[in-house]
Amino acid sequence: MRNASSIFLLASLMLSLPAAQAQWITKKTSPAVYDSLRTATLNEVSLVASRPGAAVPMPQMRLKPADLAKQNVGRDIPFLLQGLPSFTASSDAGNGFGYSYLRFRGMDQTRINVTVNNVALNDPESHGVFWVNTPDLGLNANSLVVQRGVGTSTLGSGAFGASLSFEVGVPDDSASQRLTATLGSFGSARISYAFHSGLLGASKRWSTTGRATAMRSDGMIDRSASQLQSYLFGAQYRYQNLTWRLLHFAGSERTQQAWYGIPESKFRGDATGVSDYIARNGLDSADAINLVRSGNTTYNYYRYANEIDQYTQRHYQSMLTAMLSKRWFLTQTVYVVTGRGYFEQYKDYMTFESLALPSVVVENLQIFGSEGVRRRWLDNIGFGHATLLRYRGDALNLSLGGTQLAYAGDHFGTLPWLRFNPLGGLDGSVQTWDGPLATNSASDHQFYHGNSFKGEFSGFARGEYRLGRLDFMADLQLRGIEYFGSGTDVDQKAYNFDTTYVFFNPKAGVAYRGPQGWTGRGSVAIANREPIRSDFIDNAVAPRPERVTDLELGIEKRSSRFWAEANLYLMEYQDQLVPTGALNDVGALIRTNVDRSHRRGLELATIWTPTKSWLLGANATLSRNRIDAFEEVMYDYADFSEVRTTYTNTPIALSPEAMGNAWAEWQRKGLSARATLHAVGRQFLDNTGALERSLDPYRTVDATIRWNRGAVEWRLDAINLMGRPYAPNGYSWGYFYNGVRTDENFVYPMAGRQVLLSINLSL
């Protein structure tokens, strides 16, 4: 393995030769939701280098700050993007603040490659994106490019479903200040201050920008409050053909946990079902009272007031860009990402054996366990570099890119309070759900500990060639991963994995630019993806890497007032890791490999500007997402025997086969109004296709009124105007007892009607 490490290091150094692209986009008329970038300036090269050109024959969308602002009222990024084709959003707290989640074509955030200034935001171990760690990122975005499907090669973990490329922290040449404040339902509030210094000094070579945001919300779910802070500061130096940008941004969050979900019977107001649930699961009196007395859509299993997640993440980036000649551009990025935090859990009883502690004798009575509080920590650091080179010719564009990442993660648990503590400790008190309790600290004891290391290199070469009305693209990417970890998990189970992967991901496509604004395109891409940390720990059998072949065929029509697109996708998988329907002990979906599966669908979208005042748009996705054969493994609790059932041609869990959006926007003399419809079809909670384990289809309507008066903009948002709570996310687990099957379904409901009032001041 260590020899492989040396090979990876050597290969990464070779592939990290100056490489990237500076992008030119030909001038064309575009609808309002598409970026209208006309020319590449040196200031832009550091980001657009790794983004695809406008002529690349793959489905993509380019959003400007004004497009993001239409949805931005402080809720997380998933709710800014849920109106795009094939995207859906959900939230633990039920109102879009705190922990939230994004899905694309039914694929979760581990399949969506997210970069900020060419630096991966995905966690290297889980591949997830924790938006709560970068609060109000949308307010800072200078631009966003969304690629659907595998897309072109980018930096960061390999894209497996979609890619989001954010640009943040670019100073303006002119000075400005902006203050944003929001108040709304569920005690939600946001205040943000941002500035641009403009060009400084007699030489006009320096400029700076910054932002600070504080946000809070009580959440719709009981005890699901969040307190979020973030800041950003960037400085830029420009001299002739050189640009150097330094950027630091960070976010901290303290969020009460609500990831357990609500029993479906409670959500539906089924009193008999709730009673049966209490009896089946042996809830004690306090838990039963909490369940019965809670609201049908607000129940939270966790009664401990300090059942929180607390984490801080910091980003440091240095981006150096040079225009080597009229046709050659070079970008070098160096970055560091650090994170440290924990989530805290109250347990009414934990055996000392499970805490790696000896039993204790109290008044001549031997005690084998205790009530207590535990903290589960993550302390990690990642650093890397990317070197990018781009050649721009009259008909030929070439892009070369190389990047290397090193990551180390420390996972451990501490015990801030035990009622009976074999280790002794400091006396004090801790605030629990039912008041203060005496403290007997054991925080110096790590009852589990594990660490992991991940090294990755990737390199790509992409060529774009224009021949008459045809645009050709070829893209070759090589990724190498070395990932190992060892230690004990929270259940005292020892683990040890050591894996090495080398993936080759080729892509190719062609586009035909026809007369009168018509364009046809086709592309094929192959992507491979390594398993994540929990796949190794949660499964008795070592997981296999997954592979997808993605065929995308599209046709597009553009004119000065109209744009329409139809895109057919065929995503064929081998060894796809799909959710079983169950959760692990931190609320993440447990996944398993399935041999063959597919996602096949049609995406339709249109935007029409009938007059200067009106903008109309709609999109829809119709799909079929199937697993060829899925073996469900359950247990009969009467004798703990396995019950195995094989299903064929069944729907993939949490993958709706119909979804869509429609909106109408009117604007005149500083006043604008917008109404948006979101619709999502039925989602199954597991891979069996059983109707009794599924989420109902839902529709919501949002409305926004904005009024501009000089430097002041007022905004009023009404979210889910119809007022009906709905559940966009959930999970299921089950068991047999004497041959009788029982399923426990849980849902994550979203709030009924909520209102948010905002003011923006340009100073």
N, C-alpha and C positions, 0 to 999 in steps of 0.2 A: 504494500500500500504506500510506503514511504517513497519507493521508486516512482510510483504513479504520481505522487505529489511533485517530485522533481520534474517529471515530464510535463505536468500541467503548468508548472511555473515557467519552464522554458518555452512551451507552446504559447503561453499567454504573452510573454515578452515579445515573441516573434509576431503574434497577431495584433499586438498593441502598437504596431508601427503607425505613424500618423495617418488617421483615417476618419473620414466623415464626409458629409455632404452639406453644402450650403445650397439652399433651395430657391429656384426661380419658379414662379407660377405665372403662366401666361395670362394675360389680361382677358377676362371674360365677364359677362354679366352673370351675377350670382344672386340667389335669393338671400334674404336678410340673415338667415341662420348660418350662412357659410362665410368663412373668412375670405376677405377680398384682398389679401396680401398680394401686392403687385410686383415688388422688386425685393431682392435680398440685399439688406445692408449689413455692414460688418457687425452691428449691434445685435442682429438677429441670428447670426450664423451659429452661435454656440448652442442654440436650442434646435433650430430647424434642421441642423445637420443630420440628425437621425430620423427625422420625420419623412414620410413618403411624399413624393411630389404629387401635385394635383392630377397629373396624368397617369399615375400608377393605377393599374387596372384592378383595384380592390376597393370594396365599399368603405368609405370614410366620410366623416363630417368634421367641419372646422368651426369652432365656436369662438366668438369674441367676448370681451367682458360684458358688452351690452346684452348678449344672448344669455349669459349666465345670470346676469342681474335680474332678468325677468322672473326667475324662480327663487332668487336668493333672499330669504328672510331669516337667515341664521340656521335653518335646518341643514343637516349634513349633506355632503356631496351626492349620495344616492338619490335624494329628493330633488336635487337640481337636474338630474339626468333621467328621471323616470319618464319623461315625455318623449325620449328618443326611441327609435324603433328597437323593439325586443328587450328593453330594459325595464326591470321592476325594482321596487324598493320596499324595505320593511324596517321596523325599529323595535328594540326591546321595550323601551319606555312607552311606546304607542303614540308619540307625537313628533318623532323625527329629531329629537335632541338626545344626546348621549350615544349609546351604541346603536348603529344602524348598518344596514347591509344592502348590497347591490347584487342583482343577478342579471345575466345576459343570456338570452335564449335558454333560460333555465339553469345556466351554469353559475356557480357561486363565485365569490371574490377571489378564490384561489386560482381561478382560470383567467382572471382579468389582469393584464400586465399594466401597472400604473407607474409612471415615471414623473418626477418633478425636476425639470431642468436636466433631463437625461439621467437622473439618478433614481434607482428603483425605490418605490415606496412600499412594495410588497415585503413582508417579513421573510427573510431567507429560509426560515425553518418551517413556518406554517403556510407560506405563500399568500397569507391573508393580508388584507388592507384594513387597518384599524383607523377609520376616519376620525374617531374620537381623539386620537393622538395629534391630529393637525386641525384643530377647530377653526372654522371659518376660512378654510383654504380657498373656497370659491371667491371670497371677497378680494383675495390677493392675486387671482389668476389673470395674467395678461392675455392668455389664449389657451385653448384646449383643442386637441385633435383626437377624435374618436375613430379608431379602426375596428370594424366588425369582422369577426372571424379571426383566423390566425394572423392575417396581415403581414406586413413586411417585417424584416428583422429589426428589433429595437434593442436598446440596452436593458439591463435588468433581467429578471427571471423570464424564461421563454414564454411568450404568449400562447395560450391554449384555447382562448375563446374570443377575447377582445383586448384592445390596448387603449389606454388613456394616457395622453402625453400633455402634462401641464407645464406652462411657463409661468414662473412667478419671480417677483423681485427685480423687475427691469425698471430702472429709474427713467422718468420722463425728462425731456430737455427743458421743460418749463416748470416753474414752481407752482405747487398747489397743496391744499390741505382739505381733508374731508372727514366729517364726523357722522357716524351712523348709529342710530339708536332704535331699538325694537322692544315693544312690550306686547304681551299677549296671553292667551289662555294657558292654564296650568302653571302659572307663575313664571312663564318664559320671558327672558329679557336678554338683550345683547347691547353692548356699547363698544364701538370701535373707532379708533382714530388712525388716520393714515396721512402720510405726507410724501411729497416729492420736493427735493431741494432745488431742482433745476440745475443748469450748468453753473459751476462755481469757479470763482477766481478769474483773473484776467485772461488766463489761457483757455478757459471753458472746457477743461479736460475732465474735471471731476464732477460727479453727481451722486446723490444718495437718495434712498427711499426707505420707508419704514411703516410699520403698522403694529398696533397693539389692540387686542380684543379680549373682552371678558364676557362670558355667557353663563347663564344659569337657567334651570328649568326644574319644576317639581315632578314632571312626567305625568302621564295619564295613569299609569299603573301605580298602585300603592308602593311607597318607598322606592321610587325609581328616579330620584332627583339626580341632577348632574350639575357640576360646577367646572367650567372649562375656561382656560386662559391660553392665549397664544400671542406670540410677537414675531416680528420679522425686521431685520435691518440689512440693507444691501448698499454697497458702495461700488461705483464703477469708474474706471479710468480709461479714457480713449485718447490715443495719439496716433495720428496718421493711419497706418494699416494694422493697428494693434488695439484690442480691447481686453481689459482685465476686469472681471467682476468677482467681488467677494460677497458671500451671502451667508447669513446665519438666521435660522428660524427655529422655533421650538414651540411645543404645546404641552400643557399639563392638564390632567383630568382627574376628577374625583367623582365617581359615578356609582350610585347604589345599584346593586345587581338585581336584574329582573329576567335572567335568561332561562329560568325554569319553565316559563310558560304557564298557561291556564288550562286546567282540564276541560275538554270539550263540553262535557255535561254542564259545567259551571258557566261557560261562555254562552251556551244555548238556554240557560235558565231552567234546566231540568233538575228539579229538587230531588226526585227519586234517583236519578243518575248520580247526583252528588252524594247522597246517602250511601249508595252502593259503592262509590269510589272510596269513601271514608272507611267502610267496612273491609273492602278488598285489600286496602293498603295499610290497614292498622294504624291510622292516624291517631295520635294521642289527643287529649281533650283540647289543649291549646291550639294545635294545628287544625283540628276539626272546627273549633269555634272561629278561627281566622278564616277558614274556607267558607263557612256558612254565612258569616256576617259581612264578608267583602262584597263589593259590587261584582256583577257578572262579568264585566270587562276590565276590572281593576285589581283582581286578586293577585297577590304576590306571595309565593310560598315562603319567602324569606321574611321572618319576623324580626330578626336582629337589625337594629337601626344602623349599625356600622358594617353591614354586609356590603362592602364597597370594593370597587376597583380603583386603585390610585397609581398613576403612571405618568412619567415625564419622558418625553423624547426630544432630542436635540439634533439638528442638522447643521453641518458646516460644509460649505461648497466654495471651491475656487475654480473659476472658468476663464481660461486664457484663449483668445481667438486671434488668429493672424490671417490677413489676406496676403498670401504669398505672391500672387500675381493676379491678373485679371480673371484667370480661370481656376486658380487653386486656392483652397481655404483649409486652414488647419485649426482644430480645436482640441484643447487638453483640459480635462476636468479631473479634479482630485476632490474626494469627499470623505467625510466621517459622519456616521450616524450612531448615537448612543441612546440607550434607553434603560430605565431602572424603575421598578415599581412592584406592586403586589396586589393581590385581591385577598380580602379578609372574609373568613367564614366562621359562623358560630355552629357548634355541634353539641347537641344535648348529651351525647355520650361517645367517647372515643376510647378504645382499649389502649392500654399502655404499650401492648405489643405492636399495635399499628403506628405508634409514635416512636418506636425504637427506644422505649423507656422501660425500666424495671417496675414491678408492682411496688406499692407503698403500704405500710402498716399504719393505720390510724386508730388509736385507742384499742390496741390489740386485735384490730380487725384488718385483714389483708384486703386491699383495694386493687382491682385489676383494670380500672378505667376511670375516666373523669369527664365531666362536662368541661368544655373549654372553647377557646378561640384559636384558630390557626391562620397564619398568613402564608400565601404561596407566592414566592418571589421569582422575578425574571430580571437578570442583570446582563445586558448584552452590549456588544459593540460591533460595528461593521465599518470597514473602510475599503476604499478602492479607487480606481482611476479609469478613465476612458480617454482614448485618443482617436480622433476622427479626422478623416481627410476626404475632401470632395473636389472632383474635377467637373467643371461645367463647360461643355462644348456647344457648338451650334446645334448638333443633332444628338450628341452623346453625352450623357451624364454618368460619371462613375463615383461610387461611394465605397470607402473601405472603413471598417470600424473594428476596434478591439477594446475589450474591457476585462478587468480582473477585480474580484471581490474576495475579501477574507472576513469571516464572521465567527464570533465566539459568543456562546450563550451559556449562562449559568442559571440552573433551575434548582431552587431549594425552598424548604419550608421552615417556618419558625412558629413559636407558640407564645403569643403575648399574654395569654391568660389560661390557667388551668385551675379548677377548683381544688383539686388535689395534685400537687406537683412533687414528684420524686426528687427533682433537682433543687428545690427551694427557690429563693429569689426575692425580689423586692416587693414589699407590700404596697398596695395602692388600690385603685378602683378602675373599672372599665364600664362604659355606658353600653348597655344591652337593650334589647327591645322592651324589656319590662323593668328598666331602671338600672342604677349602678350596682355592680357586683364586686366583691373583694377581688383584688388582683394578687396572683401568685405567679410572677413572671418566669417564663422559661424561654425568653427570646434568644438567649445565647445558644440554645440547642437546635440544631438542624435535624429535623426528624426524617428528612429525605434530602438527597442532593444528587444532581446529575449535571454533566456539562456536555457540550457539543461544539463541534467545529465544522464549518463549511467553507470550502474554497471553490471558486468558480472562475472559469475564464470563458470568454466567448469572442468570436470574431466573425465578421460577415463581409461579403463583397456583393455589391448590387450595381447592376448596370441598367440604364434606361436609354432606349434608342428610339428616335423618331424617324420614320420613313414615310413621307407623304402624310396620309391620314392615319397611319398606323403608329401606335406607341407600344414598344416591346419592353418587357421587364424580366430580368432574371436576378435571383437573390439566393445566395448560398450562405448558410450559417453553420458554424461548428461550435458546440457547447461542450465543455468538460466540467464535471462536478465531482468533487470528493467530499463526502459527508460521513461523519462518524460521531457517535455519542455513547456514553456509558454512565451508569450510576443506578440509583434507586428511584422509583417513581413514588407518588404519594401513597400508593397502596403497599409500599415496601417491596414491590416486585422489582427485581433486578433486571436491567436491560443493557444490551450491548449490541450496537449495530455499526457496521463499517462498510460503506458502499462507494463504488466508483462508477461513473457513467460517462460515456462519450456519445453525444447525439449529433447527427447530421440532419439539418432541417432545410431542404431545398424548397424554393418557391419560384413560380414563373407565371407570366400573364401577358395578355395582349389586349389593347383597346383600339377601337375604330371610331374616329371622330367624323361623324357623318355631316351632311349638310343640315342647315336650319336648326342647329343646336342639338342634334341627336348624337348620342354616344352609346356604343355597345362595348362590353368588356367581359373578359373571362379570366379566371386565375385558378391555379391549383397550388396548394401548399401542404407540406408535411411538417408536423411538429411532434416532438417527443417531450415528455415531462416526467421528472422524478417524483417519487412519493414524498410526503411531508413527514415531519417528526411523529405526529400522532398516528399515522398509518403504521409506523414501525412498532409503536408502543401498544396501540389498541388491538392489534391483530396477532393471533398466535402464529399465523403463517406470514412470512416476509412478503410485503407487497411488491408488485412488479411495476416498473415504469409504464406509463400509458402513451399511446400513440394515436394521432388523428390525421386523417387525410381530408382536407377541406377544399371542396370545389365550389367556387362562387361564380355565378353568371348573372350579369346585370345589364340593364338598358336604362338610359337616362335621357330626359328631354329638358333643355333649358331655353328660356326666352327672357325678355326684360321683365315680365310680370308672372312668369309661371315656371315651376320646376316640378318634375315628377321622376320617380325612380321605382323600378321593380328589380328585386334581387332574389335569385334562387340560390339556396345554399344546401350542400350535401356534405355533412360531417360524419365520416365513417371512422369508428373507433376500434382499436384493439386494446384490450386490458384497461378500459376506462375505469377509473375509481369513482364509484357512485355511492351516494348515501344509502345506508341500510334503513334509515328511518329513526334509528336510536341515537342518543347523545352520549358522549363520554362525560367524565366528571367535571369538566369545565364548560360544558354547554356546546361543544363543537360536535358536528355530525360525524359519526363513525362511518368510515367508507370501506368498501371492498372492491376488488377487481372483478369485472365481468368480461368474459372472453370477447364477445362481439356486441356492438351496440351502435346506434346511429341517431343523429339529429338531422332532420331534413325539413326544410321549410321555405316559405315564400314571404319576403318582406316587401311591403308596398308603402310608398311615402309620396306626399305631394304638398306643395306650398303654392298659394295663389294670392296675388295682390290685385284684386279687381279695381281698386281705386287707391289714391294716395293715402286714404285714411284707414283702409281695411287690409288686414292680413289674415288669411285663412290657411289652415294646415291640418293634415291628418296622416296617420301611419297605422299600419296593421301588420301583424305577423301571424301566419297560419303555419303550423308545423306538425310533425309527427316524430316523437322521440321514443325510441323503443330499444329494449334489451332483448337480444335473441333468446337467451336462456339465463334465468336467475334462480339460484338455489337459496331458499330461505331456511335458516337454521334457528330453531326455537327449542325451548326446554320444557319438559313436563315436570312441574315442581313436586308432583307426587313421588316420583322416583328419580328425578334429575336425569332422565333419559333424553336423548336428542330426538327432535322431530324435524325431519328434513322434507321440504316440499320444493319441487322444481316447477317454475313458471316459465312459459315461453311467450315471446312477442308481447311483453308487458311494458307499460309506460315507465319512463325514468322518473324517479321521485322529484317533486318540486320543479317540474318542467311543464308549465302551461302550454297547451297546444293552440291557444288563441289569445291574443292580447292586442291592444291598440290604444291610440290616443287621437284626440281631435281638439282643435282650439280655434278660437276666433279672437282677433285683437283689433281694437279700434283706437285711433289716435288723432287728436286734433288740438292745436293751440295749447300745448302743454298738458292736456288731459288725455289719459289713455285708460282703456278698460280691456281686460282679457279674461276669457272663460276657457277652462281646459277640462276635458273629459278623459279619465283613465279607465280602461276596462281590462280585466284579466280573467281568463277562463279557469276551469277546474284544475287543481293541482293535487296529485296523489302524494301521501305522506311516506309511502314506502314504494318498493318496486314490484308489488303484486297486482296493481291495478284494481284493488278492492275499493268500491265506492264508499264503504263505511270507514275507510281510512283515507279521507281526502278533504281538501279545503273547498268550500263553496266558491263559485265565481263571484266577482264583485265589480262594482262600478262606483267611481267617485267623481265629483265635480268640484273644481277649485275656481275661485274668482279673485281677480286683482284689480284695484283701481289705483292709478298713480296720477298725481297732480304736481306739475312743475311750475314753480313760481320764482323765476330768477335763480338764485343760488340755493333755493330750498325745494326739496321734493318730499311730498307726503305720499305714503303708500298704505293701503288697507288690503289685507289678504284674508279671505275666508276659505278655509281648507275643509274639504268634505262637506259641501253645502247641504247635501241630502241628510247628513246627520246620523247615518246608520254605521255603527261600528262594523268593521270587517277584519278578516284575518288573512294577511298575505303570506304568512309563514307558519310553520309548525313542525311537529315531529311525532313519532309513534313508536311504541315498543309493546311487546306482548309476550304471552306465555301460555302454556297448557297446564291444566290440573285435572288429572284423571281423564285425559283425552278431550277436555272441553277447552276451547280457545278463549282467551280474554285479551283484549287490546286496550291499551291506554293511549288515547290521543290527546295531544296538547297543542294549543294554538297561541300565537302572538298577535293579539288584536291591535288595531289602530283606532285612534280616537274618532268619536263622532265629530261634530262641527267644532272647529277651533278658529279663533280670530287673532290676527297679529297686526299691530299698527307700527309703522316705521317712519322715521324722518331721516333724510340725508341732507347735510349742510355742506356746501362747497365754500370753503373759507378763503 
